[in-house]
Amino acid sequence: MFEYDPVLYSRILTTLTLAFHVIFATLGVGIPLMIAIAEWMGIKRNDPHYTLMARRWARGFIVTVAVGVVTGTAIVLQLSLLWPNFMRAAGHTIGLPMFMETFAFFFEAIFLGIYLYTWDRFKSKMKHFLLVIPIVIGATASAFFITTVNSFMNAPQGFEIVDGVLTNVSPLAAMFNPATPTKISHVIITCYLTAAFILGAIAALNILKGKNHVYHKKALHLTMVTGAIFAIGTAVIGDLSGKYLHEYQPEKLAAAEWHFETESEAPLILGGILTEDNEVRFALEIPYALSILAGGSTDTVVTGLNDFPADELPPLWIHYMFDLMVFIGMYLALVSMIFVFFNWKKNWNAFSRPLLWAVFAGGPLSMLAIQSGWFFAEVGRQPWILNGIMTVSEAATTSQHVDIMLLVFIILYTVLGITCVVVLRRMFKNNSVEHELEERGIVHHSKQEAN
Amino acid sequence: MSYEVVGITVLWTFLYGYLIVASVDFGAGFFSYYTKQRKKNHIIHNIIQRYLSPVWEVTNVFLVFFIIGIIGFFPDTAYYYGTALLVPGSVAIILLAIRGSYYAFATYGAKESKWYSFLYGATGLLIPASLTTVLTISEGGYVRIDNGNVQLLYGELFGSLYSWGVVILAVVSVLFISASFLTYYASRAKDTNALNLLRKYALIWSFPAITMGIVVFFLLNKRNPEHFQNMVELWWMFGISFLSFAIATYFIWKKRNYGTAFILVMIQYFTAFFGYGISHFPYLLYPYLTIYDGFTNETMATALIIAFIAGLLLLIPSLYLLMKLFLFDADYVEGKKSKVL
């Protein structure tokens, strides 16, 4: 029925691997910071609840790291296997940060091994806390380096092409391209945000299930305060990303916004559907908002889709990916701020069931936002793999059997994903917070604060 | 030294590092599974767990480092090997993925399961077998290039004596390296029962390891006479290798100097691996690709080398700390220090 097309299968297989990996990569970048904050609070407030929080988070974290490591290895190999031409070009131009990423991860892996097994080994708690710092740095540095590679794919620079040969390469210019500042800050802060919300969702769920130990409330409060800060940061950076797109990848912005005519005072379109003659229906229009997003003022002229060659445009469904990401981002900011505000007002109830449900929903939603954000970023660059330089079809392998490999990897990720969830559930079910608190003889403050 | 030589030396050294640490890990998985089947698992289980838990992730990074490094220094390898190795490469990914995640599931998920330990043991032997495909095809004759399309000749690969020889060499080497390291680790832990069993494994696998080394050496003569001639010229390196092997085995047999014995095993593989690598020079893939073809530009090479040195300055103290806490800390090795998550 289908004709074998290695390009198409390579794209599907890469999508699959990346979409699966990004779940674990996002947690891998974000959770170490949350662990560090919890352990720090435990020391500063001399509150063993926070220390136990760090310990339990670290225990769950290692399982997700394992899947992150193996799928990360898969990506490295798969990029060479499926996109040999791209990797050849990348080796010449953007090899440096890829190389440094492995160092960052190496560094993190070493200290993670030490951190996990030395909880009770040092007399001073501070010493053990110091071990988490390299993990946080390593995790964030990994995200930094690998995102510069993705930035390079969006805004390639730092080389010249003379007669089809890459010359005059400047690795630093390639690394620090125009897309780098907004892209790395956006990726890193949303990793933190997502990690905070995933952990917050777990705490909220526990309280919803009727567990009323103050430990869960502390966990929820900690994750929502950090979540609110990261959510506000995300919004500010999101605005800057819009300005980047306007200047360097206007076709991506126009496609995200279904913006056809070049004009100033451009409205922002939310939702809606597109008719066959490219008319937007049923959408919510915010006047001037697109011009403001793109250039900070209503008279910014935003180039429309009609002014780009049709064969260089990404598919227009990325509009929904963009909207979904933005909507969830706002939702997370709102929920976390409401929680923090309610909790701050002493006689308001921050632990009401509707608000807890809203926080819980934030967990899966934040991961959905990560997915839709990456889908928008990657599909929005089509047909290019290196924007303006190399298309995905030029980059792909010509090899046979990519279709069979796709099938095999679908099975692999399904099995890995299911086992990972089963293992995590079993780990924490068999060893509940209450049980562990009792086992370790922790009774700190729980009586005064629990009411 | 030219940039090309510096680059390939760095990468080859990392691949050697992977060969050692991964062999210990792979072999440990197999021994763990094997002893479980024979109900002797209680003897060596602690030793293996105690060593592996803190270091397993580090192992994987050596491999990733090598791959990223070779693409950075020699971008054309991505094109040639990437296209040719789709299937064997994917098989290796799957095996690595299963191994890494199921190890973590079993260790941290706090549930022993026969199935997990089978996966862990089986992948320990299959991964080295699948990874050696790369070294095999580098000898030439397994890849065809039509109009720039690179194709792996599966019939040639599966039908060749040399390719199977390398697979067996890899598997027996893994078991030998692993057993000799674990023997040393058990002796440090003063665990006599584990020591006796592991010492026996080390001795059992020593003979096949050296025999297969010699067999593959001569099989190469048929496969790639040019490479074989270069190897013969480096006879002294292989001589040192053989000598180190003999002394190491003697020590293990005589039940003494287990630490020195393991260092000698490392030297045995170091000299053989580098002898093989130097004689392979300058080819990355006979006869299509040498290290001088499509070498990355000088700016990139300088940048990579600087990054590499900076990275080492960061990693060596960290690795030292890891080893100090888990490898050389007698109390930890003997199990007197807790290892609770």
Interface residues (C-beta under 8 A of the other chain):
Chain A: R55 A58 R59 I62 V63 V65 A66 V67 V69 V70 T71 G72 T73 A74 V76 L77 Q78 S80 L81 L82 W83 P84 N85 M87 R88 A89 A90 G91 H92 T93 G95 L96 M98 F99 M100 E101 T102 F103 F105 F106 F107 A109 I110 F111 L112 G113 I114 L116 Y117 T118 W119 D120 R121 P134 L166 T167 V169 S170 P171 L172 T397 T398 S399 Q400 H401 V402 M405 V408 F409 L412 L416 T419 C420 V423 L424 R426 M427 N430 N431
Chain B: S53 P54 V55 W56 E57 V58 N60 V61 L63 V64 F65 I67 I68 G69 I71 G72 F73 F74 P75 D76 A78 Y79 Y80 Y81 G82 T83 A84 L85 L86 V87 G89 S90 A92 I93 I94 L96 A97 I98 R99 G100 S101 Y102 Y103 A104 F105 Y108 G109 A110 K111 N149 V150 Q151 G294 T296 N297 T299 M300 A303 L304 A307 F308 G311 L314 L315 S318 L319 L321 L322 L325 F326 K337 S338 K339 V340 L341
